[in-house]
Amino acid sequence: MRFVIVGAGRVGMRTARVLREEGHDVVIVEPDRTKVERLREEGFAVVEGDGSREELLLDLDLEEIDGLAALTPDLVVNFTACMIAKDYGCRTVLRADDDYREYVIRKYASDVDEVVYPERLGAVLAKNALLGGNIRAIADVAQEVQLVELTVTEESPMRGYTLSELEMPANSRLLAFGKAGSPVEIPEPDQSLEEGDRLVVIAGFDVLGDVRQLIVGGEDAQQVAAAAAGGE
């Protein structure tokens, strides 16, 4: 597949390298001549210039491009590049520069297929380091929703129950399940919960504590287990 990356900063370069390693054709658009020369020495196809300029993007034959990711720190450049690319049928990815703009673009900008906010991902990694143990943040899906991976412990009130008996709190949902030492996959209702098993859950911040207590264990575990199992 063929992709255009607008912006050769930290995020743009990591994205370009991953795509190239996977065998895709990548063209980078970057106005900084020093970066352009360095990228060409690395073997990248690079166009020097402003990625928001229509004439520059059209010279890349956008009809033949599968996707464009506008990943500069400049929101105006990113949004303009995505609007132009979308008109030619490209899949578009835009880098936002704060939480509010991420929210607004996701809600109102039909010319943008995906919005990424790299600072949020950095915060997720920091949370993982701080949380440690048996809960791992995967992504902040929105301002009040998080995707987490939880590991069943010996203290889990649901240890020994099946997934069909696991009643998640409101505003949460089980997305994937993996036995200890195995990849996560689509959950099956008759799978049992044992120590070391992992569950991927999407949940609102208001119920994350309840979800953790239910799957990992903690204070008042017996009450949580009774509620989750229908009061048995």
MINU-203523 format. One line per field, with one value per residue (C-alpha): residue number from 1; residue in one letter; x, y negated, z. Coordinates in steps of 0.1 Angstrom, whole numbers, plus 5000, padded with zeros to 4 digits. Layout:
<banus>
k = [NUM, ...] $
r = [A, ...] $
X = [X, ...] $
Y = [Y, ...] $
Z = [Z, ...] $
</banus>
This chain:
<banus>
k = [1, 2, 3, 4, 5, 6, 7, 8, 9, 10, 11, 12, 13, 14, 15, 16, 17, 18, 19, 20, 21, 22, 23, 24, 25, 26, 27, 28, 29, 30, 31, 32, 33, 34, 35, 36, 37, 38, 39, 40, 41, 42, 43, 44, 45, 46, 47, 48, 49, 50, 51, 52, 53, 54, 55, 56, 57, 58, 59, 60, 61, 62, 63, 64, 65, 66, 67, 68, 69, 70, 71, 72, 73, 74, 75, 76, 77, 78, 79, 80, 81, 82, 83, 84, 85, 86, 87, 88, 89, 90, 91, 92, 93, 94, 95, 96, 97, 98, 99, 100, 101, 102, 103, 104, 105, 106, 107, 108, 109, 110, 111, 112, 113, 114, 115, 116, 117, 118, 119, 120, 121, 122, 123, 124, 125, 126, 127, 128, 129, 130, 131, 132, 133, 134, 135, 136, 137, 138, 139, 140, 141, 142, 143, 144, 145, 146, 147, 148, 149, 150, 151, 152, 153, 154, 155, 156, 157, 158, 159, 160, 161, 162, 163, 164, 165, 166, 167, 168, 169, 170, 171, 172, 173, 174, 175, 176, 177, 178, 179, 180, 181, 182, 183, 184, 185, 186, 187, 188, 189, 190, 191, 192, 193, 194, 195, 196, 197, 198, 199, 200, 201, 202, 203, 204, 205, 206, 207, 208, 209, 210, 211, 212, 213, 214, 215, 216, 217, 218, 219, 220, 221, 222, 223, 224, 225, 226, 227, 228, 229, 230, 231, 232] $
r = [M, R, F, V, I, V, G, A, G, R, V, G, M, R, T, A, R, V, L, R, E, E, G, H, D, V, V, I, V, E, P, D, R, T, K, V, E, R, L, R, E, E, G, F, A, V, V, E, G, D, G, S, R, E, E, L, L, L, D, L, D, L, E, E, I, D, G, L, A, A, L, T, P, D, L, V, V, N, F, T, A, C, M, I, A, K, D, Y, G, C, R, T, V, L, R, A, D, D, D, Y, R, E, Y, V, I, R, K, Y, A, S, D, V, D, E, V, V, Y, P, E, R, L, G, A, V, L, A, K, N, A, L, L, G, G, N, I, R, A, I, A, D, V, A, Q, E, V, Q, L, V, E, L, T, V, T, E, E, S, P, M, R, G, Y, T, L, S, E, L, E, M, P, A, N, S, R, L, L, A, F, G, K, A, G, S, P, V, E, I, P, E, P, D, Q, S, L, E, E, G, D, R, L, V, V, I, A, G, F, D, V, L, G, D, V, R, Q, L, I, V, G, G, E, D, A, Q, Q, V, A, A, A, A, A, G, G, E] $
X = [5000, 5011, 5010, 5019, 5032, 5030, 5056, 5089, 5088, 5090, 5055, 5058, 5091, 5081, 5050, 5070, 5096, 5069, 5051, 5083, 5094, 5060, 5067, 5046, 5056, 5059, 5064, 5073, 5065, 5087, 5096, 5129, 5158, 5181, 5155, 5149, 5185, 5189, 5157, 5170, 5202, 5181, 5165, 5131, 5112, 5109, 5092, 5105, 5077, 5046, 5022, 4992, 4999, 4974, 4998, 5024, 4999, 4984, 5019, 5019, 4991, 4967, 4943, 4970, 4975, 4958, 4962, 4976, 4986, 4991, 5013, 5029, 5025, 5005, 4968, 4960, 4985, 4972, 4935, 4942, 4962, 4934, 4907, 4926, 4935, 4899, 4886, 4908, 4896, 4925, 4920, 4930, 4946, 4951, 4973, 4954, 4972, 4950, 4920, 4893, 4904, 4906, 4870, 4857, 4875, 4862, 4827, 4824, 4852, 4839, 4870, 4891, 4888, 4910, 4923, 4954, 4967, 5002, 5005, 4976, 4994, 5024, 5002, 4989, 5025, 5032, 5000, 5011, 5044, 5027, 4999, 5021, 5008, 4976, 4960, 4974, 4960, 4959, 4943, 4921, 4894, 4877, 4879, 4858, 4864, 4894, 4905, 4923, 4938, 4932, 4948, 4929, 4947, 4943, 4922, 4898, 4862, 4854, 4882, 4866, 4836, 4829, 4826, 4789, 4786, 4806, 4782, 4801, 4791, 4770, 4791, 4816, 4821, 4843, 4860, 4886, 4899, 4931, 4942, 4974, 5003, 4980, 4970, 4938, 4909, 4871, 4857, 4836, 4809, 4821, 4857, 4866, 4885, 4917, 4947, 4969, 4940, 4937, 4906, 4905, 4877, 4863, 4849, 4839, 4862, 4834, 4833, 4869, 4874, 4845, 4858, 4892, 4878, 4857, 4884, 4916, 4904, 4906, 4886, 4850, 4857, 4829, 4802, 4815, 4814, 4778, 4766, 4784, 4770, 4734, 4734, 4743] $
Y = [5000, 4964, 4938, 4901, 4888, 4851, 4840, 4857, 4851, 4878, 4891, 4889, 4906, 4935, 4940, 4939, 4964, 4989, 4987, 4991, 5021, 5037, 5034, 5003, 4975, 4942, 4906, 4880, 4843, 4821, 4784, 4786, 4790, 4805, 4832, 4838, 4845, 4868, 4888, 4892, 4905, 4931, 4941, 4924, 4908, 4872, 4841, 4808, 4783, 4773, 4803, 4781, 4768, 4781, 4781, 4801, 4828, 4831, 4837, 4869, 4884, 4886, 4908, 4936, 4930, 4953, 4930, 4897, 4891, 4854, 4856, 4821, 4801, 4775, 4783, 4760, 4778, 4812, 4803, 4787, 4817, 4841, 4821, 4821, 4858, 4869, 4853, 4877, 4908, 4912, 4925, 4896, 4895, 4862, 4854, 4832, 4809, 4810, 4829, 4804, 4802, 4840, 4842, 4815, 4830, 4865, 4852, 4827, 4832, 4857, 4852, 4869, 4907, 4910, 4885, 4892, 4873, 4886, 4869, 4890, 4922, 4909, 4904, 4940, 4953, 4933, 4946, 4982, 4976, 4961, 4987, 5017, 5051, 5065, 5035, 5020, 4990, 4996, 4964, 4934, 4939, 4906, 4881, 4904, 4938, 4961, 4994, 5016, 5050, 5067, 5098, 5123, 5128, 5153, 5127, 5121, 5126, 5141, 5167, 5200, 5185, 5187, 5156, 5162, 5156, 5124, 5095, 5063, 5030, 5006, 4985, 5013, 5042, 5072, 5071, 5099, 5127, 5147, 5176, 5172, 5175, 5173, 5145, 5126, 5135, 5131, 5143, 5176, 5178, 5211, 5201, 5201, 5173, 5186, 5168, 5152, 5149, 5115, 5096, 5065, 5042, 5009, 4988, 4954, 4938, 4938, 4976, 4985, 4991, 5015, 5034, 5037, 5049, 5074, 5090, 5083, 5083, 5060, 5047, 5060, 5088, 5110, 5083, 5076, 5113, 5117, 5087, 5099, 5134, 5122, 5123, 5160] $
Z = [5000, 4995, 5022, 5027, 5060, 5065, 5091, 5099, 5137, 5163, 5156, 5118, 5117, 5139, 5118, 5086, 5098, 5110, 5076, 5057, 5078, 5070, 5033, 5024, 5002, 5021, 5010, 5036, 5033, 5054, 5051, 5071, 5046, 5072, 5080, 5044, 5036, 5066, 5056, 5020, 5034, 5052, 5019, 5024, 4995, 5007, 4993, 5007, 5013, 5031, 5035, 5035, 4999, 4974, 4945, 4965, 4975, 4940, 4926, 4947, 4927, 4956, 4935, 4939, 4976, 5001, 5031, 5044, 5080, 5089, 5120, 5123, 5155, 5135, 5136, 5106, 5084, 5095, 5089, 5055, 5043, 5054, 5037, 5004, 5006, 5015, 4984, 4964, 4983, 5008, 5043, 5066, 5100, 5118, 5148, 5174, 5198, 5228, 5243, 5233, 5197, 5195, 5208, 5183, 5153, 5161, 5164, 5136, 5110, 5084, 5063, 5090, 5095, 5126, 5152, 5172, 5202, 5209, 5243, 5255, 5245, 5264, 5294, 5291, 5292, 5323, 5340, 5332, 5349, 5379, 5382, 5377, 5389, 5375, 5357, 5325, 5307, 5269, 5257, 5268, 5242, 5252, 5280, 5303, 5288, 5291, 5276, 5302, 5305, 5339, 5352, 5375, 5408, 5436, 5454, 5425, 5437, 5402, 5402, 5393, 5377, 5340, 5317, 5314, 5352, 5350, 5352, 5344, 5360, 5339, 5315, 5310, 5286, 5282, 5248, 5248, 5270, 5272, 5293, 5312, 5287, 5256, 5233, 5240, 5217, 5214, 5247, 5249, 5277, 5290, 5296, 5333, 5351, 5367, 5382, 5355, 5329, 5312, 5303, 5281, 5292, 5280, 5309, 5320, 5346, 5370, 5372, 5367, 5404, 5405, 5374, 5389, 5422, 5404, 5383, 5402, 5438, 5467, 5496, 5499, 5474, 5487, 5483, 5448, 5439, 5452, 5432, 5401, 5404, 5408, 5446, 5450] $
</banus>
